[in-house]
Amino acid sequence: MKKTFKLGAKQKTITRTLASSRESIQFIKQVTVLQENVIMDPFAEGYKESDVTELELNMMALYVKRASELLEQPEDYFETIDYFDIVDFVQDVQEFLSQQGESGKKSGED
């Protein structure tokens, strides 16, 4: 199954495959690990306000890296694009790719 996604002036048709679904799962794991490693509760012991900024910076880097992989564009392409547009793009693609399990595998893909 294919779907076309647009970000900035570029658009890319992405094909859902088992490999792309695996990459999608890896990305989700990276985001989860990143969130778990930073204490976000301001009343928790060891909380530092700088942790939030650090998480945001790491998240931005992670989303830009993923968008770069998906759109097959160098990371500096994304410097002129609003961060929230990048997040929306990545989340839309991730959602599309993670539907693999629900649609069932095609023969010979496992």
C-alpha positions as CSV (number, residue, x, y, z in Angstrom):
1,M,0.0,0.0,0.0
2,K,1.3,3.5,-0.9
3,K,0.4,6.9,0.3
4,T,1.9,10.3,-0.6
5,F,2.9,12.7,2.2
6,K,3.9,16.4,1.7
7,L,6.3,18.5,3.8
8,G,7.4,21.9,2.7
9,A,8.0,21.9,-1.0
10,K,8.7,18.2,-1.1
11,Q,6.4,15.3,-1.4
12,K,7.2,11.6,-1.1
13,T,5.2,8.5,-1.8
14,I,5.8,6.0,1.0
15,T,5.2,2.3,0.6
16,R,4.2,0.3,3.6
17,T,6.5,-2.7,3.9
18,L,7.5,-4.9,6.8
19,A,10.9,-3.2,6.8
20,S,9.4,0.3,7.0
21,S,7.1,-0.9,9.8
22,R,10.1,-2.1,11.7
23,E,11.8,1.3,11.3
24,S,8.6,2.9,12.5
25,I,8.6,0.7,15.7
26,Q,12.3,1.6,16.3
27,F,11.4,5.3,16.1
28,I,8.5,4.9,18.6
29,K,10.9,3.0,21.0
30,Q,13.4,5.8,20.7
31,V,10.8,8.4,21.6
32,T,9.5,6.3,24.5
33,V,13.0,5.8,25.9
34,L,13.8,9.5,25.6
35,Q,10.6,10.4,27.5
36,E,11.1,7.8,30.2
37,N,14.7,9.0,30.8
38,V,13.7,12.6,31.6
39,I,11.8,13.3,34.9
40,M,9.0,15.6,33.9
41,D,7.3,15.9,37.3
42,P,8.3,19.3,38.8
43,F,7.6,17.9,42.3
44,A,9.7,14.8,41.8
45,E,13.1,14.5,43.5
46,G,15.9,15.3,41.1
47,Y,13.7,17.4,38.8
48,K,15.6,20.1,36.9
49,E,13.9,22.6,34.7
50,S,16.8,22.1,32.2
51,D,15.6,18.5,31.7
52,V,12.6,19.7,29.9
53,T,14.6,21.8,27.5
54,E,17.0,18.8,27.0
55,L,14.1,16.5,26.2
56,E,12.6,19.1,23.8
57,L,16.0,19.4,22.0
58,N,16.4,15.7,21.8
59,M,12.8,15.2,20.5
60,M,13.4,17.9,17.9
61,A,16.6,16.2,16.7
62,L,14.8,12.8,16.7
63,Y,11.8,14.0,14.7
64,V,14.1,15.9,12.2
65,K,16.2,12.8,11.8
66,R,13.1,10.6,11.2
67,A,11.6,13.2,8.7
68,S,15.0,13.2,6.9
69,E,14.9,9.4,6.6
70,L,11.3,9.4,5.4
71,L,11.5,12.2,3.0
72,E,15.0,11.3,1.9
73,Q,16.2,14.8,2.3
74,P,19.3,16.1,4.2
75,E,18.5,17.4,7.7
76,D,19.4,21.0,6.7
77,Y,16.3,20.9,4.4
78,F,14.2,21.0,7.5
79,E,15.8,24.2,9.0
80,T,13.2,26.4,7.2
81,I,10.2,24.2,8.1
82,D,8.1,24.8,11.3
83,Y,8.9,22.1,13.9
84,F,5.2,21.3,14.5
85,D,4.8,20.7,10.7
86,I,7.7,18.2,11.0
87,V,6.0,16.5,13.9
88,D,2.7,16.3,12.1
89,F,4.4,14.9,9.0
90,V,6.3,12.2,11.0
91,Q,3.2,11.3,13.1
92,D,1.1,10.9,10.0
93,V,3.7,8.7,8.3
94,Q,4.2,6.7,11.5
95,E,0.5,6.1,11.8
96,F,0.3,4.9,8.2
97,L,3.3,2.6,8.7
98,S,2.1,1.1,11.9
99,Q,-1.2,0.0,10.3
100,Q,0.8,-3.0,8.9
101,G,-0.4,-5.4,11.6
102,E,-4.0,-4.6,11.1
103,S,-4.0,-5.0,7.3
104,G,-2.3,-8.5,7.6
105,K,0.9,-9.5,6.0
106,K,1.3,-10.3,2.3
107,S,2.7,-13.7,1.7
108,G,6.5,-13.9,1.6
109,E,7.0,-10.8,3.8
110,D,7.9,-12.5,7.0
